[in-house]
C-alpha cells in the first residue's frame, strides 16, 4: 500500500513538473508539435497518392512527397492569406453595417423592455470607458503578424522533420542493444503513426467537406466573406465540441450584422446547425472511436487541460496528444490503468 501511495505521489509530482515546463515553454513546444502533425498529413497524403491508380507508376515516391509538400504548404499559406485579406476587408466595410447593427441592438432593447434605447453615442461612451481602441488595434495587428510567423516556423520544422524521417528507423534500431526493446519501440511508433495518421486524414477530409457544404449554404444566402467563414469552420472543426458551436455562431453573428432581419438569419442558422449536427453526431464519433479509441469524457477533459496549458493551439492539439499518451501509457504496467480509463471501450 505504501509503495502504491509513494508511486502515486511521485507520478503526480512528475505530472505537475511536466505541466509547468509545457506551460512556460509553450512558445517553443507548440510550433514543434504542429510541425509534427503537418508531417503526418504530408506522409498520409503521399500514401494516398500512391494508392491512386497509375500514380504509383507515373510518380516516383520523391515526386509524390514533393507534390504533397507543395499542396500542404500552398493550402496553409493560402488560408492565412485569405484570413488576413478578409479581416482587412471586414474592417473596411464595417462602417456600412453600423446602422444595421444599431437597429438590431435597438430591437433587442425594445424586446427586453429596456427603458433607455441605446444609440451609438451611448454605446461608445459605455464601451470606450472600458476598452482601449489603440490597445485593441495593436493586439489585432500583433495577432496577424504572429499567425504569419508561426505558419512559417511550422513549415520550417516540418521540412527538417521530413529530412530526418529517412534516418528515423536507423535511430530507433540504435536506441538499445536489446532487440526486444527495439521491437517494442518500433511497435509503439507504428501504432502511433497508424492511429494519428488515420485520424488526421479522416478529420481533414470531414473538415473540408463541412467547410465546402457550409460555403454553399452561406453563398446561397448571400452572406459576405463566405470563403473566410468556410476556412474558419474547417479550422474550428478540429476543436472537439466547442468548434461546432463556434462554427455556427460566427457566421450567424455576421448575418445579424449584415441583414438585420430575423428571417434571413434563420435561413442561414438552420442549415448550418443541421450540417454541424449530422457531421458532429455521425461522422465525428466514428472517427474518434475507430481511429483513436478515446472516450468522449477523456476528450473533453483533455480539451480543458490542453486549452489551459496552451490556449487556442492547445484546443487544436488536445486530441492527437491525448491519443499518443494513451498509446504510450498502454505499453507500461504502471500507466496501463490510465490508458484503460482514456479508452472508449476499456480495450487497448
Buried (B, 14 or more C-beta within 10 A) or exposed (E): EEEEEEEEEEEEEEEEEEEEEBEEEBEEBBBBBBBBBBBBBBBBBBEBBEEEEEBEEEBEEEEBBEBBBEBBBEBBBEBBEBBBEBBEEBEEEEEEBEEBBBEBBBEEBEEEEEEEEBEEEEEEEEEEEEEEEEEEEEEEEEEBEEBBEBBBBBBEBBBEBBEEEEEEEEEBEEEEEEEEEBEEBBEBBEBBEEBBBBBBBBBBEBBBBBBEBBBBBBEEBEBBBBBBBBBBBBBBBBBBEEBBBBBBEBBBEBBBBBBBBEEBBEBBBEBBBEBBEEBBEEBBEEBBBEBBBBBEEBBBBBBEBBBEBBEEBBBBBBBBBBBBBBBBBBBEEEBEEBBBEBBBEEEB
